[in-house]
Amino acid sequence: MGEIRNFRSGNQNEPPSHGAMPRRLAAIIVGDIASYSRLMQADEEGTHVRVKRIERDLIEPSIVEHHGSLVKTTGDGFIAIFDSPVEAVRCSIVIQQNLIGRNASLPKHSRIEYRIGVNLGDVIIEPDDVYGDGVNIATRIEGIAEPGQVYISGAIYEQIKHKVVCGYEALGDRKVKNITDPVRIYRVLPDADAVGGTRGRRENTLIFLLSLTLLVSAAGVLWYLLAQPPGKGSEQAATPTASPVASPVQQPPARESAVPTPQPSPSLASPAPPAPTPTPSQSPTPASEPEMIAVRGGSFTMGSNDDPTERPVHQVAIKPFSISKYPVTVREWNECAAAKACGFTAIGKDDAPVTNVSWTDAQQYAAWLAQATKKPYRLPSEAEWEYAARGGTQSKYWWGDKLQPGMAGCKDCGDAAAEQPSKVGSFKPNPFGLYDMGGGVDQWVADCWHRTYQGAPNDGSAWSAGDCSSHVLRSGSWKNDSRYVRPSNRDGYDTNVRYPTHGFRVALGP
């Protein structure tokens, strides 16, 4: 990970030039802590320490990771600038979802929640600040945003609407202070299912209003009929009675034709008392099990001296187990989503690896698959994953010590940079016959995150002791460079936070 760029330019010991300041088109993020004054009043020193920790551990690294520059922090907020609107929005989503994970165990009144506004506009760049309507609009949008939410301008939306896997809720044109024209604003919905949820709420509202209108109309017709003289009313009532008479005449043949059918629909079976026959039709479709590869047991040297988190190098004994040949795909994930056991419906091609899953999401899938198949599916342990990824080798990569094109999907692995990962199985398998055990998508494993291997189990089991607010990720992704696709590379991420490059595979065994 790189360092935050120093935003100052030119000779800092000289006064700024009196010439025209440079201008540029940029995506601007403005973030501000909701209820900051209340938090400071309740615990001034503690709040200050927490805010600085969030800036150091989350905001600054996220900005760098998404190729942006931190312009300044403002005590209760920050301003950042990006060349890419896509990266600006992705960065905003990561910050907000990470904060959700950090706040999960805290009472609501003590949570630090940011409002974030993002805008694309022309800005004036000075040595240590940015100015202009582009920044002003981002600030106004942030002021409108709800705590924990990301709001974007219409200018940003037009640039990212087909490029970022998330939903958007149009909030209409808003008049904002000191800006002449109204600004169109959208709320970002990071989960793909959120779009359907928003539409569902709107559809339910429309259905309710339509039902209310029909009810009022029916009441008016009934009042009109009752108000008529008896003779006239009976004549008018005679007309609609002809329609119900024809209806039963047409229904018996349908029932008769339905009787021999092995699986009658619930509506046709309704005259009979409840019976076990409809139960099979209500049960979920049997799960499609991932293709598994049996891995023989053995011992290996785990870790490396390439990074402090991969030390100390130690011997680990592995029992026989099976691991999925590929990362879990969109099609496999969506079977779980259709069964209402996974939290969202994934978007993408069926044979692409599912992405944007948290560790908790991955656990839910494994639990559903185990229940649906009556087999002990689970996430692999970190030791099992590295043992399988090495494929019986001890070199830097499973194919050798030098990077080779066509062996893994990463940023500098030989292919042009892509916006999405390749379909599973696009690269050569390792000696165990496993695909994408380096690059493609980051892969969750069962272990809680520890900064080193000091005290790690040596029997291949998952390391579940300690602080489990973060869990281990392996493999590296198509967004990372080649050092991340080494079998020994490891990283940690918040347990309940989704991220666009995170996926997983499953294991089967004792």
N, C-alpha and C positions, 0 to 999 in steps of 0.2 A: 504494500500500500504506500502510495506517495505521501508527500507532505503537503500541507496547505500552502498554496502559493502566497507569497507576500504581495499584497495588492498594490503596494506603493510602486511607483514607477519613476524613472529619472533619478537625478541627484537629490537625495533627501535632505542634504545640507543647504540646498539653495531654495529661495522662495519660489513659489509656483510661477510658471510663465504667465504673462499677461495676454498671450495670444489666445486663439480659440481653443477651447477644451475639446479633446477627442470625443467623438460620439460613436455609438455602435448599437446595433439591434441585439437585444439579449433577453433571455428569460430570467425573471427576477423572482426569488422566493423571499417572502417576508413572514417571519414567524414571531408569535407573541404568546406569552404565558397567560392563560386565563386566570383571573382572581389572584394575580401576583401580590397585590397589596395585602389581601387577606392572609395569604400564606406567610408573607414576611412579618405581619403583625403577630401571627400565632407562634412562629419560630424563625426569627430573623437569621440567626447563624446557621441553623440546620437547613433552611430553605436555600440559602446562598451556596452552601456546600453541595447540596443535591443538584442545583441548577448547573454549577460548574462541572460536576461530574457528568451530567447529561451532555453538556457541550463538548467535553473532552472525549467521552467514550462513545457517543452516538452521533451528535450533529456534525462535528468536524470530520470524523472518518467517513460518514455517509456522503457528505458533500464532495470529498476527495474521490471516493469510490465512483461517484457519478460524474466526474470530470468537471466539477464546478469550483468556484472560488468563494471563500468566506470573506465578505466585505468587512463586516464588523458585527460584534455582539453589543447589545444595548442594555445589559443588565437583566431585563425580562424578555429578551427576544434576540433575533438575529436577522441579518440580511445576507443573501448569497446570490451570486450571479452565474449563469450557465450559458454556454453557446447553444446547447440543445434543449428545446422545450420538453422533449421526451425524457431526457435525463433529469431535468428539473422536477417533473411530476413523479418520476420513479423515486427520486430522492425523498420527496415529500411523503410519499406513501410509506416508504421504509421507515422514516422517522416516526410517523404516526403509529404504524403497526408495532414497531418496537416499543414505543411508549405504552401501548396497551398491555403488552406483556410485562413491562416493568411495574405498571400500576395495578396489576391484577390482584396482588396480595395486600394492597393498601386500602384503607377506608376512603370513601369518596371525597371527604372534605380535605384530605391531605395529599391528593394526587396532583402531580404536575402535568397539566394538559396544555398543549400548544394549539393555537389557531394558526392555520397556514393559508396564505394567499399567494397565488402564482399568476404572473402576467408576462406577456411578451410585448416589449415596447422599446422605443428609442431612448437611450439614456446618455447622460453626460458623465464622463469618467474623470474624476479627480484623483490625486495621488492616494488618498485613503478613504474615498467615499464615492457614491454614485448618486446622481440627481436626475430629475426629469419626471414627466408625466408617467413614464413606464414604471418608475418606482412608486409614485404617488398612487397609481391605480392598484398596484399590488398591496400597498398598505391599506387602502380602503377595502379591498376584497378581504384581506385578513380580518379587518374589523367586523365584517359581516359574518364571517365564518363562525360555526359553532365549535366549542372546545373539542379537540380530538379529530377535527375534520379538515379536509383539504378542499378549498374552493379555487376555481380557476376562471380566467377570463375567456371570453369567446375567441380571442386571438390565439390563446394557448390551445383551446379545444379543437380549433380547425387544424392545428398542426399535429395533434396526437391522437385524434379520434379513431384512427385505424391502426395505430402503432403500439398502444399500451393496452395490455390485457386487463381491462377493468370496465366498470360501467360509469355512466354519467347521468346525473339528474339535472335537467334544465330548470333553473330558478328564475328565468326571465330577465328582462332588462331592469337594471337598478340605477337610480340616480345617486351618484356619490359626490361627496363634498369636494368642491374646487375643481371638478372635472366637468367640462361643458356638456359632452354627450353622454347619454346613458351607457352603462357597461353591461353587456350580457354576461351572466354568471352561471357556472355549472358547479355542482357538487360532485366530487370524485367518489365513486363507490368501488373500493379496491377488490371486493369479491365479485366474481362473475354472477353469482346468484342474486346479488343486490339489485341488479337491473330488473330481474324478474319480480323481485319482491316489491320494488317501487311500482312497476307496472301493475302488479297484482293489487296493490292498495288502491291505485287509481281505478282499475276495472271494478273492484268491489264497490267503490264509491258510486260509479256510474250505474252499476246494477241496482244498488240501493235506491238511487234517485229514480231510475226507470220503474222499479217495483212500486215506489211510492206514488208515482204518476198514474200507473195503471190502477192502483188501489183507489185513488181518488176518483178516477174516471168510472170505475165499476160502482163505487158508492153513488155517484151522480146518476148513473143509469138505473140503479135499483130504486133510488128515490123517485125518479121520473115514472117508473112502472107502477110503483105503489101509489103514486098520486093520481093515476088515471082511473076513470069509472070502471066498475067491475067488468062489464061486457067488453069494453075496448081493451082492457088490460089482458083479459083471457085470450082475446084474438091475437094480440101481439106476442103473448107468451107461447102461443101454439107454434109459432114459427121456429124458435130455437129448439123445441122438443124433438123436432124431426132429425136434427143432427146427432144427438146422442143415440137415437134408435139405430142409426146406420153404423155407429161405431162398434157396438158389441157384435154385430153381424160379421164384421170384417175380422174381429180378433180371434174367434175360435179356430179358423183354419191355421192361423199362425201358431196357436198353442198345439194343435194337432200335429203340425209339421215339426214342432220343437220337441215333442215327446220322445221320438227315437234318437234324438241327438244325445251323444254321450255326455256332453258338458253344457247343460242349459244355462242361459244367462240368468243372473239373479232376479231380474224383473219377471221372467217367465216362470221361474220356480217359486214366486212369492206366495201363491195360494197354499202351498204345502207348508207344514210346520218346519222350523229350522232343522236342517239335516247336515250330516258331515260332508255331503257331496260337493257343496260349493267351496269347501275349505281348500282343496288343491288349487282351484283357480285363483284364490286369493293369496296363496303362498308365493314368495318371490321366485323368479327364475333362478335355477341353480347357477352358482357362481362359476365363471370360467377361470380355472386355476392357471396361474402363470406357469410357463414351462420352467421346470426346475432342473438343476444340475447337481448330482451327488458329488460331494467333496470328501475325499478320504481324510481320515484324521492324520495327525502328525505333529511335529514341533517345528518352530521356525524362530528366527531372530526378528523381533518386532521393533520398529522405530528406526531412527537414523540420527546422525550427528549434523544433519543439514539445517536443523532448526531447533531452538530450545524446547519447543512444545513436543518434539519427537524424541526427547531424551527422558530417562536413560534408556539406551538400547538394552533389551532384555529378552530372555527366552520364554516362549509361551507354548503350552501344549494344547492342541485343538482336538476335540472329539469329532467323529464323523457327523456331517450335517448336509443339508441341501440348501442351495441358494438360487434365486431366480436367475435365469439365463440373461434377462434384460431388466432394466429398470421398469417399474410399473408404468403401464401406458395409459393414455387418455381413455381408451376403450375400457380397460380393466377398472380404472378408477370410476368411470361413469356408471358401471354396473352397481358399484357400492352406493353411488349417489342416487341411482334410481331406486335402490332398496331403502332409501332414507337413512342409511347408516353413515354416510360421509357428508361433510358439511357443505359442499358446493358441487356444481356441475362444471367440469373442466371444459375449456375451449381449446380446439386444435384438432389436428388429424388424429385418427384412431391409433395409428402406430407411432405417434410421437410420445416421448416420455411426459408424464404428467408433471406440471411445475406449479410453483406458488403454493406449496403445501408446508404447513408447520409440522413439527415433530408430533404434536398432538393429532393432527390430521392423519399422519402416517400410521400412528398407533390405532386409530379408529378403523382404518382400512384393514390392517392386519387382524384386529379383533373380529371384524365382520367376516373376513375370509375364513378365519378359524372356525367361527360359529356356523357359517354356511356349508363348509366342507367337512366339518368334524375332524379336522386335522390341526396340529399345533403350529399354525403359521404365526410368525412374529417378525420383528426387526432383527437383523443380524447384530451380534455384538461387534464392537470395534475391532477386536482381535480376529474374529471370524472374517470380517470384511477384508482386513489387510492380508490375511492368509490366503483368501480366495483371489484377491487382486494381484498378488505376487505370482500366483500360478506356479509355485514351486521354485521361483527364482529369488535371488537376493540382490539384483542389480538396481540401478536407480529407477528405471522403468522396467516393466516386465519383459520388454523386448531387448533391453540392453542399457548401456549407460549414456547413449546419445539419442537426442530427439530424432524421430524419423517421421516423414509425412505419411498420412493415411493410417496412422495407428490410433489416434485419439482426436476428439473434437474439442479444440481449445483455441484461444485467440491467436496464438502463434504456432499452431501445430501444422501449418501448411495450407489450410483452406482460408478463403476470404472470410472476414468477420461476418457473422450472421445475426439477425435479430431474434431468431428462435433456434433451439437445438435441432440437430438432425434427427431423423427417425431412428428408433432403436435398432441396433445391429448394423449401422452404416459403416462401422470400422471393423478391423480384424479382431477376432476373439483372442483371448490370452490362452496359455497352455491348458487351462482347465475348461476351455470352451465357453468362457463367460465374456459377454460383450459390454462395452462401455464402463469398464471398471477403472476409469480415469478419463475425465472430460465428459462432455454431454451435459449432465445435470449433477449438482451437488447431491449427495445421498445421505439421508439421515441413518444413524445407527442407534442402538438401544442405550448406549452409555451416556451418563451425565458428563458434562464437560469438566475436565481438570487441565490445568495449564501445563502439567508435565505428567510423565508416567510414574513419578515417585509414589509408591504404594499401590500400583495397579495390580489387579489379579493376574496370575500366571497360568490359569487353567482355561483361558478362552472365554470365560463368562463375562457378562456385561458388568461394567463398573457403575453400580447404582448408588453408591454411598456419597455423602457430601451434598453440596448445594446443587440441586437439579433444576434450577431456573433456566439453565442452558443445557443443550445436548450437543453431541458430536456430529459433525458433518464430514464426509469423506468424498473423494473423487475429483473435486474441482468441477468447474462448469465450462460451457462453451464461451463464457465471458471472461474466464481467467487465462493467465498465461501458462506456459508449460510446466512451471515449477509446481503448480497446483495439482497436476495429474499424476504426480509420483505416488506410488502405493502407500508410502509412509506419510504423506501430507495429511494434516488434520486441522480442523477448525471447530469453533463452537459458535452457537447461535441461540437466541432466546427460544425457549420451548414452544411458546404459544404464538409466535410471530411467523406469518407467511412472507415468503420472498420469491421473486420471479424466477430465480435459478435453482430453487430447492426442489428435489424429488426424492425418490427412495426405491429400494428393492426389498424383497421379503426373503426370509429364511424359513426352513422347516427342519425340525429336529428336536432332540431331547431338551 
